Every structure is written in structure tokens, then in C-alpha cells.
Amino acid sequence: MLKDVTLGQYFPGDTVIHRLDPRTKILMVIIYIAALFNAESWISYGVVLIFLAAAIAISEIRLTAMLKGLKPIVFIVVLTSLLNLFYASGDIIAQWWIFKITREGIKAAILMAARLIMLVMGTFMLTYTTSPIMLTYGLELLLNPLKKIKVPVHELAMMMSMALRLIPTLIEETDKIMSAQKARGAEFDTGNLIQKAKAMLPILVPLFLSSFRRADELATAMEARCYHGGENRTRLNVLKMTRRDMIALILGVLVLAGVIVLARFGL
């Protein structure tokens, strides 16, 4: 069910990771992605996996919630793995028609699947442990230097935060519309591709209308509260980097450096 998808949700908590500065968590995600894309061997992937597992354990986010977030990318993971499995060059183990399985292909398929899964789980940690408001504030502070070249940093950060915040709402709305259509006899899992596409129209039309209505209501509410962007705005709680933020960043940099060293020496 769509309601099981946890993309964009925030799980309140009082763990060390929840208390980290949002700027720290954004930078940590960037460092994590860099480490993951520099990993080339089982050992380096193991290092990144241990780092991810430790972060999940400390954050106290349930593993079931993390696994539910992987549902939207199952098809992409399977397709990418199959492409790497059948079309990678190397020592051929089995071959049929235009398909061949090699030792290198098996390794590439496993590592690529692991990379995609770990990438999604790692980036989800940012939204799972950071409220949309704090995420917007942290992103805005990180992008502050761009204001010198007239980039609307506050507005961009606000739009990204709203998009993340509304994802669970739209998923819930879609689930309700699908349930209502099924109660009227609609079938979404039968027929060929064209028939399935036509069956989606009764869902897409009311979903778009609902999205536009929500956007209009949100704009009206912001105007009623005299919202005029980020100019001359002040904050009740000003973000400050603490010792734990420095320790987290240093740890992330050490993991990235370790992965790069392992890749350089072919380990």
C-alpha cells in the first residue's frame, strides 16, 4: 500500500543524531554519498555499511521504516542489477543467446544493488531525523553565500522543504483515491500496459486538482500571515555548531578518507 511508503516523513526523537545541527547532517549526507561512490571493493562497501548501520542504530529509527522507504526503488534496483549481471565483461560462467553471466558481472550486480539501497537509506536518514523547518533553516544557512549573486536562497530552501513535507500528504491522498476507485469497481492491476495507463486517469485527475487546491490554500495562508520571503527575517532559535557536530563531521571525513585510500590501493 502507498501509505507504507515513508519517503519525506520525520520521526521525532531525542537521540544524538536528532540533536545534531541540520547543517551537520546535510554535510554528513554529502560526505556519505561521496564515500559510497568512491567505494569499489567489498571492504570499502563494508566500511560504509558499518557507518550507516551505526547511524541507524544511534538514531533509533526502526529498520522496518527504512525498508518501507525502499519500495519505490525496487524496480530500479532489480533492473540495474540485471543490466550489470548480463552485460558486464569478464570470465564467462554461463551464456544464453545475447545474455551472459560473468564473475565480474555478479560482483558488479551485487555492489550496484548495495550502492543504490545504501544511498537511499543514507539519504532518508536526513529527513527521518530532521524536521522540515530545521532542514529549511540549515539548507538556507549553507547556501547563504549564494545571496551575493542574487540567488533567492530562502525561497529555494522553502520550496524544497514544502515538497518534502507534502510527499506523505500526497501519498495518503493517492491511497484514499485508489481505495475509493476500487470500491466503485476500478481495477489497476489487470490488463495490458495501455489499459493500466487508462486506469490511472481517475486517480491522476483528482490528485492534481487536490494538489492545486492545497497549493492555493497554502499560498493564501502565507499571504494572510504577511509572509514576504527571507528579507529581514529573524529566528527564535539560532543554530550553533557544538562539539558533537565537529566530532560527527570529523568521523565522516575519516570514513571518506578511508574509502578513498582503500580504492587507491585496490583493497
N, C-alpha and C positions, 0 to 999 in steps of 0.2 A: 504494500500500500504506500501511496505517496506520503502519508503522514509519518511514515517511519524514516523518511529522509531527514537528516539532521543538519543539512547544509545551512550555514548562516545563523544557527542557534547559539545562544550564550547560556552556559551553565554556571550560575553563581557559585562562588566558593571562597574560602579563606586560606588557600594554600600559598606556598611561596611563589608559585608561578602566577597565581591570580593577583598577587600583590606587586608583581614586577611592574615597572613603568611601561606603558604601552609602546613607547619608543624603543625600549629594550627588546620587547617581544617582536616588534616589526623587524628590527635589525637581526634578531636571532633567526627569524624565518628566512631572511635573505641569506644569512651565513649558512643555514641548514641546507637551503636549496643549492648553494654553491658547492657545499661539501658533497651532496648527493650526486650532482652532475660531474664531479671530479672523481667519484668512486669508479674503479674499473675492475676490482677483484673481489673475491669472496671476503677477504679480510677487511678491506675498506668498507664494503657494504655492512659487514658485521659491526664495525665501529659506529657507523651512522645509525644502525638499528639499535644498538645499545643506548646511544644518546637519545633516540626517540622513545624507547621503552622507559628509560629513566624519567623523561619529561612527562609521559602519560601517567606513570605511577605516582609521581610527586603531585601532579595536578588533580589526582583522584577522579579523573574522567573515566566513566565506565567503558570497558572495552566494547561492549555491545553498541554503545552510541557511536564509537569510532567505526565499527564495522558497518553500521547502518549508513554512515556517510559515504561508504564506498559503492553503494548500489548504483548510483548514476554512471559510474565509470567502468562497470563490469564489462560491458561490450567493448569499450576501448582497450582495456587491459587484455582481453582474450584475443581481439583482432591483432593488436600489436605483437603479442607473444607468438601467434601463429605465423605472422609475416617473418619474424626473426627466426622462427623454428625451421620454416620450409625454404627460405631464400638466402640463408647465410652460407658463405663459402667455407670449405674446410674438409675434414675427413668424413666421407660419406658413410653413414651407418645403414641407412635404408633409402630406397628410391622407388617412386611410382609415378609414371607419366612425367609431368613437369615439376612434381614435388620431390624434394629430397631432404632427408634429415641428417644433419652433421653434428659432430661433438660440439663444435663451436656454436652451432645454431641452438642446441639445447641450452648451453650456458647463456647465450645471448637472450633467449626467450625468458629464462628464469630471472636473470638480472633485470631485464627490461620491465617485467611484471612487478618485480620487487621495487624498482625505482618509481614506477607510477603509483603503486599503493602507498609507499612511504612518503612520496611527495604530497599526495592528497591528505594523508593522516597528519603529516607535519604542519601543513598549512591550515588544516582545520583546527589545530591546537590554538591558533591565534584568535579565531572567532569564538571558540568554545570557552576560552578563559579571559576574554576581554569584552566588555560591554561596548555596544555600538558608539555610545557617546565618548568613552575614553579612547576608542580606536580612532574616531574622527579627530579628537584633540591631538593624539600622538602623531597621526599622519600629517596633520596640519603643521605641527611644530617641526617635523622632519623636513617638510617641503618649504618652510619659511624663506630660505634663500632665494627661491624662485619668484618671490614677490617683487624682487628688484627688477625683474624683466617683465613686470605687469602680468604675471600668471595668476589667475584667480584661485589661489591655493585653498582658501576656506571653502569656496563653493564646490570645488572638485572633491575635497575631503568629505563634505556634507553629502554630496550625491553618492559617493561610494558607500558611505555609511548607511544611507537610506536604502540603497539597493540591497545591501547585506541584510538589513533589518526586515525588509519586505519579502525576502525569499521564503521564510517559513510561512508567512501570511498567505502568499500566493499558492504555495504548495497545499496548504489547508483548504483554500478556496477551490483549487482544482479538484481535490479529493471530494469535496462536497458536491461539486457539479457532476463529477463522474458517478457518484452514488445516486444522485437524482436522476441522471440519464439512464442508469441501469435499472432503476425502479420503473422507468417508463418502457423498458424492453430493449434498450440500446445494447449492442454488443461491440466490444472494442478489440476482442482477441480472435475474431473469426474473419474469414475471407482473405483475399489476396491483398497486396500492398496498396493498390488503389482504393479498395473498399475500406481498408483500415484508415487510410488518409481521410476519406469522406466521413467516416465515423467520428473523426476528431473535430470536425467543424462545429457540432453542437457544444463542444467543450471550449474551443478557442474563442468563439464569438462572445459568449457571456464572460469569459475570463478577461478578454481585452476590455470589454465595457466596464467590468468591475475594477480593473487596474486604472483606467482613465478616471473613473469616479473617485477612487481613493486618492489619486494624484491631485485632482481638483480640490478635494476636501482638505488635503494636507497643505496645499498652496494657500487656500483661504484661511486656514488656521494660523499659518505662519504670518500672513499679512495682518490678521487681526491682532497678533501679538507684536506688531511693528518690527518684524524681522527685516533687516536690511543688509545681510551679509556679515562679513567679518570685520568691517571697519569699526574701530573704537570699541570693540567688544572686550569685556574683562571676564576673568574666570574666578569663581568662588574658591576652587581648589587648584592651585598652581602645581604642575608636575615638577618633581625634583628627582634627579638620579641619586640613588643611595648605594651603599656598599654592595648589597646583594645584586644590584643591576650591573655593577662593574665586574663582580665575580662571574655572573652569568655570561656577559659578553666575552670575558677572557676565556671561559670554558668553551664557548662556541668557536672562538678563533683558534684555540688549541685543537679542537676536533677537525676544523677545516685544514689547519696546517698538517695535522697527522695524516689526513686523507691524501693531501697533495704529495706529501713525502712518500707515502706508500705507492701512489700512482707513478711517481718519478722513478722509483727503484723497482717497479714492476711487481710489487708484492700485493 
